Amino acid sequence: MVIMLPGAAVNHANFANIIHDISLLHSLGVRLVLVHGARQQIDRRLGDKSIDSQFHRGMRITDQGSLQCILEAVGSVRLKIEAALSTGLPNSPMHNAHIKVRSGNIVTAMPSGIIDGIDLQYTGQVRKIDVDALQEMIHNNAIALVSPVGYSLTGELFNLTYTDVATQIAIDLKADKLIALTKAHGIVDEKGVMQRQLTLLQCEKLLLKKETTDSHFSLKACYKACDQGVTRAQIVSYTEDGAIIKELFSRDGFGTMVHRDSYETIRRARFDDVGGIIELLTPLEEMGILVRRSRERLEQEIEHFTVMEKDGMIVSCAALYPFKQKNTGELACVATHPDYKNQGKAAKLLMHIEKQAHKLSIKQLFVLTTQTAHWFLEQGFKPTNIQTLPEEKQAPYNYHRNSKVFVKALD
């Protein structure tokens, strides 16, 4: 289980109770990774030194002058958490807890670089998580404590967003749960109604609003984690005594739960899905319906694929390749397992792809096909000619295959 603990929670009066909840989970045998933030503490240190901090797209621009303040703030928060987890006074919930806390250079980072012409300098993003080190810590009955700082291969330090660190750890560790602590008691919809459960599709609708609140960033983290394989993610308040325990061990919960449908899920493909995708594509390639793709090519292009998974099995797949020219995108590799033909799986997957295309500002989808023209016509595609394709797609067109071209305008 990965727990996201913002710096504001460490400063809150309820912090001791949060530590008690974490101690209880640890005593029950839950293997825990605790990822903390420090934004509130960083703001205070920068303010004390009259350093003005700038933000871009919700990320702090970290220059050399502010980096030292950030490292000091992060270090102070980590030490405070370690001290709290080390208490064991009689007549307290931590009596004889003897919790081991371990940390280290878990996160390899790389610079975020220049975004919209703005150099973020020492603000970075996660490059790699040392999963083996984390596994060693938690399997030796320790709580892994991870700070929002990453180390580059060149020995530099980078300021990271703790939500990004926690999300990537949950995904790479294949965690059972991601718990995001926020000030709010959960996620509310546009009518102000508290949402106890959210599917990934419902999350997508709520995330269309580009908010900069902690709740929004937490929801975004939970959505990404579940979309990439984590089964459940919970958003609970750090202001409420016992919120984590109430959420996990009560029937109705106490915050907001984001979940994947374990029976049938549509999600972005991962590297370990390549084998399942090949099983779907190979029969169609052998029949000449699809152009053959090597495993190496699929591995390189896996980020373009979306899959439908049912009980752990890939039953349908499709790929979306964006083209800057004309704001177009290519729909490719649409395939469904023979056992699930004529059940609307591909059409459902297409709807998901169209939503992805909308987020990428794609105005038109095109597809090349030799034997499935009728299906695409049924999905709203219209025939067109090769000249309507982006120039970079026209050049490699295989006239021997003589594929038909269809387009669909997106709203």
C-alpha positions in Angstrom: 0.0 0.0 0.0 1.3 3.4 -1.0 0.3 6.4 1.1 0.6 10.0 -0.1 1.2 12.3 2.8 1.3 16.1 2.0 3.4 18.5 3.9 0.3 20.2 5.2 -0.8 17.0 6.9 2.5 16.9 8.8 1.8 20.4 10.2 -1.8 19.6 11.0 -3.0 18.9 14.6 -4.2 15.5 13.4 -0.7 14.3 12.4 -0.2 12.2 15.5 -3.5 10.3 14.8 -2.4 9.7 11.2 0.8 8.2 12.5 -1.3 6.0 14.8 -3.3 4.8 11.8 -0.1 4.0 9.9 1.2 2.1 13.0 -2.0 0.1 13.2 -1.8 -0.9 9.5 1.8 -1.9 9.9 1.0 -4.0 12.9 -1.7 -5.8 10.8 1.0 -6.8 8.4 0.3 -4.3 5.6 3.5 -3.5 3.7 3.7 0.3 3.5 5.4 2.9 1.4 5.0 6.4 2.7 5.7 9.2 0.2 5.6 12.7 1.8 5.3 16.2 0.3 6.7 19.4 1.7 5.1 22.3 -0.2 3.9 24.2 2.9 7.3 23.8 4.6 9.1 24.9 1.4 6.9 28.0 1.0 7.7 29.0 4.6 11.5 28.6 4.2 11.5 30.5 0.9 9.4 33.2 2.6 11.8 33.5 5.5 14.6 34.2 3.1 12.5 36.5 0.9 12.9 34.2 -2.1 10.0 34.6 -4.6 9.0 31.2 -6.0 7.4 31.0 -9.4 5.1 28.2 -10.7 4.3 26.9 -14.2 1.5 24.4 -14.8 1.4 23.7 -11.1 5.1 23.0 -10.9 7.6 25.1 -8.9 10.4 26.6 -10.9 13.4 25.5 -8.9 16.5 27.6 -9.4 19.9 27.2 -7.7 19.0 29.7 -5.0 15.7 28.0 -3.9 17.1 24.4 -4.2 18.9 24.6 -0.9 15.8 25.8 0.9 13.8 23.0 -0.7 16.3 20.3 0.4 16.2 21.7 3.9 12.4 21.7 4.1 12.2 18.2 2.6 14.8 17.0 5.1 13.0 18.5 8.1 9.7 16.9 7.1 11.3 13.5 6.6 13.0 13.7 10.0 9.7 14.7 11.7 7.9 11.7 10.2 10.8 9.4 11.2 10.6 10.8 14.8 6.9 10.3 15.0 7.1 6.7 13.8 9.8 6.0 16.3 7.9 7.0 19.4 6.9 4.2 21.9 5.8 5.8 25.1 3.7 3.7 27.5 0.0 4.4 27.6 0.1 5.5 24.0 -1.1 3.8 20.7 2.6 3.6 19.7 3.7 1.7 22.8 6.1 -1.1 21.9 5.5 -0.5 18.2 9.2 -0.7 17.3 8.6 0.4 13.7 11.6 0.3 11.4 11.7 3.2 8.9 14.0 2.9 5.8 14.7 5.4 3.0 17.4 6.0 0.4 18.1 6.9 -3.2 15.0 5.2 -4.4 14.1 7.7 -7.2 16.2 8.4 -10.3 15.1 11.7 -11.8 15.7 13.7 -14.9 15.1 17.4 -15.5 11.7 18.5 -16.7 13.5 20.8 -19.1 11.9 23.8 -20.9 8.1 23.8 -21.1 6.3 26.6 -23.0 9.6 28.4 -23.3 10.1 28.4 -19.5 13.2 26.5 -18.0 12.1 24.7 -14.9 15.8 24.2 -14.0 16.1 21.9 -11.0 12.5 20.8 -11.1 12.5 17.2 -12.3 10.4 14.2 -13.1 10.6 10.6 -12.2 12.8 8.6 -14.5 13.0 5.3 -12.6 12.0 3.7 -9.3 14.3 1.3 -7.6 11.6 -1.4 -7.0 14.1 -4.0 -5.8 15.2 -1.7 -3.0 11.6 -0.9 -2.0 10.7 -4.6 -2.0 13.7 -5.3 0.2 12.6 -2.7 2.7 9.0 -3.6 3.0 9.6 -7.4 3.0 11.9 -6.9 6.0 9.0 -5.4 7.9 10.1 -1.8 7.5 8.1 1.2 6.4 9.7 2.7 3.3 9.8 6.5 3.6 10.3 8.3 0.3 10.9 12.0 -0.1 10.0 14.1 -3.2 13.7 14.4 -4.3 15.3 12.5 -7.1 18.9 11.8 -8.0 20.1 12.1 -11.6 22.7 9.9 -13.3 25.0 12.9 -13.3 24.7 13.3 -9.5 22.4 16.2 -9.5 19.4 16.7 -7.2 16.0 17.5 -8.5 12.8 18.8 -6.8 9.9 16.4 -7.6 6.2 16.5 -7.2 5.3 14.0 -4.4 2.1 13.0 -6.1 4.1 11.9 -9.2 6.6 10.0 -7.1 3.8 8.2 -5.2 1.9 7.4 -8.3 4.9 5.9 -10.1 5.9 3.9 -7.1 2.3 2.5 -6.8 2.4 1.5 -10.5 5.9 0.0 -10.6 5.4 -1.8 -7.2 2.1 -3.1 -8.4 0.6 -1.9 -5.2 -2.9 -3.1 -4.0 -3.9 0.4 -3.0 -2.8 4.1 -3.3 -4.1 6.3 -0.5 -4.1 10.1 -1.1 -4.5 12.3 2.0 -6.0 15.7 1.3 -7.6 18.4 3.3 -11.0 17.7 1.7 -13.0 14.7 2.8 -13.2 13.4 -0.8 -14.2 14.4 -4.3 -17.4 16.3 -5.0 -19.1 16.5 -8.4 -20.2 19.7 -10.2 -23.3 19.8 -8.0 -21.3 19.6 -4.8 -22.3 16.0 -4.1 -19.8 13.9 -2.3 -18.7 10.9 -4.5 -18.0 7.7 -2.6 -16.9 5.8 -5.7 -15.6 6.8 -9.1 -14.8 4.7 -12.1 -12.0 5.7 -14.4 -14.5 7.1 -16.9 -16.2 9.3 -14.2 -12.7 10.5 -13.2 -12.0 11.6 -16.7 -15.0 13.8 -16.7 -14.1 15.4 -13.4 -10.5 15.9 -14.6 -11.5 17.9 -17.6 -11.6 20.9 -15.3 -8.1 22.2 -15.1 -8.1 22.9 -11.4 -5.0 23.5 -9.2 -6.4 22.3 -5.9 -4.8 19.5 -3.9 -7.9 17.4 -4.4 -7.6 17.7 -8.1 -4.0 16.6 -8.1 -4.8 13.7 -5.8 -7.7 12.6 -8.1 -5.3 12.9 -11.1 -2.8 10.7 -9.3 -5.4 8.1 -8.3 -6.7 8.0 -11.9 -3.3 7.5 -13.4 -2.4 4.8 -10.8 -5.6 2.8 -11.5 -5.3 3.3 -15.2 -1.9 1.8 -15.1 -2.8 -1.3 -13.0 -3.4 -0.4 -9.4 -6.8 -1.9 -8.4 -8.0 0.7 -5.9 -7.1 4.2 -4.8 -8.6 6.2 -2.0 -8.8 9.9 -1.3 -9.4 10.7 2.4 -9.0 13.7 4.7 -5.9 14.2 6.8 -8.0 16.4 9.2 -10.2 13.6 10.4 -9.1 11.3 13.2 -9.1 7.7 12.0 -10.0 8.6 8.4 -7.7 6.0 6.8 -9.0 3.2 9.0 -12.6 4.2 8.4 -12.1 4.3 4.7 -10.4 0.9 4.5 -12.4 -1.1 7.1 -16.0 0.3 6.9 -18.7 -0.9 4.5 -19.4 2.6 3.0 -16.0 4.0 3.4 -15.2 7.5 4.5 -13.7 9.3 1.5 -13.7 8.7 -2.3 -12.6 5.4 -3.9 -11.3 5.3 -7.4 -11.4 1.8 -8.9 -10.8 -0.2 -12.0 -13.5 -2.7 -13.1 -11.5 -5.9 -12.5 -13.9 -7.8 -14.7 -13.5 -5.7 -17.8 -11.2 -2.7 -18.0 -10.1 -0.3 -20.8 -6.7 1.2 -20.1 -3.5 2.3 -21.6 -1.2 -0.5 -22.6 1.9 -1.3 -20.6 5.1 -2.9 -21.7 4.1 -6.3 -20.3 1.0 -6.3 -22.5 3.0 -6.8 -25.7 2.7 -10.5 -25.5 -1.1 -10.3 -25.3 -1.3 -7.8 -28.1 0.8 -10.0 -30.3 -1.6 -12.9 -29.7 -4.5 -10.7 -31.0 -2.6 -9.3 -34.0 -0.8 -12.4 -35.3 -3.9 -14.2 -36.7 -5.0 -11.0 -38.5 -1.5 -10.5 -39.9 -1.4 -14.0 -41.2 -4.7 -13.5 -43.0 -3.4 -10.2 -44.5 -5.9 -8.1 -42.7 -3.2 -6.2 -40.8 0.4 -5.3 -41.7 2.9 -7.3 -39.7 4.6 -5.6 -36.8 7.6 -7.0 -35.1 7.8 -7.4 -31.4 10.5 -4.7 -31.3 8.3 -2.2 -33.0 5.3 -3.0 -30.7 7.6 -2.5 -27.7 8.7 0.9 -29.1 5.1 2.0 -29.9 3.4 0.5 -26.8 2.5 4.0 -25.5 0.1 4.4 -28.5 -1.9 1.3 -27.6 -5.1 1.0 -25.6 -6.3 -2.5 -24.5 -9.5 -4.0 -23.1 -8.7 -6.4 -20.3 -11.1 -9.0 -18.9 -10.1 -11.1 -15.9 -6.4 -10.4 -16.6 -6.6 -11.3 -20.3 -6.2 -8.8 -23.2 -9.4 -9.3 -25.3 -9.2 -6.3 -27.6 -6.7 -3.6 -28.6 -6.3 -0.5 -30.8 -3.7 2.1 -31.4 -3.8 5.9 -31.9 -1.0 7.6 -33.7 -1.3 11.4 -33.6 -0.2 13.6 -36.5 0.4 17.3 -36.1 -0.5 18.0 -39.7 -4.2 18.8 -40.0 -4.8 17.8 -36.3 -5.3 14.2 -37.4 -4.8 10.8 -35.9 -4.5 7.3 -37.3 -6.5 4.5 -35.8 -4.6 1.2 -36.2 -4.3 -2.4 -35.0 -8.0 -2.8 -34.1 -8.3 -6.4 -33.0 -10.5 -8.5 -30.8 -10.1 -12.0 -29.5 -12.2 -14.6 -31.5 -14.1 -15.6 -28.4 -15.4 -12.1 -28.0 -16.3 -11.2 -31.5 -19.7 -9.5 -32.2 -20.0 -8.4 -28.6 -19.3 -4.7 -29.2 -15.9 -4.8 -27.7 -14.1 -3.0 -30.5 -16.8 -0.4 -30.7 -16.5 0.3 -27.0 -12.7 0.5 -27.4 -13.2 3.0 -30.3 -15.3 5.3 -28.1 -12.4 5.3 -25.6 -9.9 6.1 -28.3 -12.0 9.0 -29.6 -12.0 10.5 -26.1 -8.2 10.2 -26.0 -8.1 11.9 -29.4 -10.3 14.7 -28.1 -7.8 15.4 -25.3 -5.0 15.6 -27.9 -7.0 18.1 -29.9 -7.3 15.7 -32.8 -10.2 16.7 -35.0 -10.2 13.8 -37.4 -9.4 10.1 -37.3 -8.3 8.1 -40.3 -7.9 4.4 -40.9 -6.4 2.2 -43.6 -8.1 -1.1 -44.2 -8.4 -3.9 -46.7 -11.1 -6.2 -45.4 -13.1 -4.5 -42.6 -14.5 -1.5 -44.5 -18.1 -2.2 -43.5 -17.3 -2.2 -39.8 -15.7 1.2 -40.0 -18.7 2.5 -42.0 -21.0 1.3 -39.2 -18.8 3.3 -36.7 -19.3 6.6 -38.6 -16.3 6.6 -40.9 -16.5 7.8 -44.5 -14.5 6.8 -47.5 -11.9 9.3 -48.8 -8.7 9.2 -50.9 -5.0 9.0 -50.2 -4.5 12.7 -50.8 -6.4 13.6 -47.6 -3.8 11.8 -45.5 -0.9 13.6 -43.8 2.1 13.9 -46.1 4.2 11.7 -43.8 1.6 9.0 -44.1 1.2 9.3 -47.9 4.8 8.6 -48.6 5.0 5.1 -47.2 1.5 4.1 -48.5 1.7 0.5 -49.8 0.0 0.5 -53.3 0.4 -3.2 -53.5 -2.0 -3.7 -50.5 -4.3 -1.0 -52.0 -5.8 -0.2 -48.6 -9.0 1.8 -48.6 -8.9 5.1 -46.6 -11.7 6.1 -44.2 -12.0 9.2 -42.1 -14.2 10.3 -39.2 -14.7 13.8 -38.0 -14.7 14.2 -34.2 -16.9 16.6 -32.3 
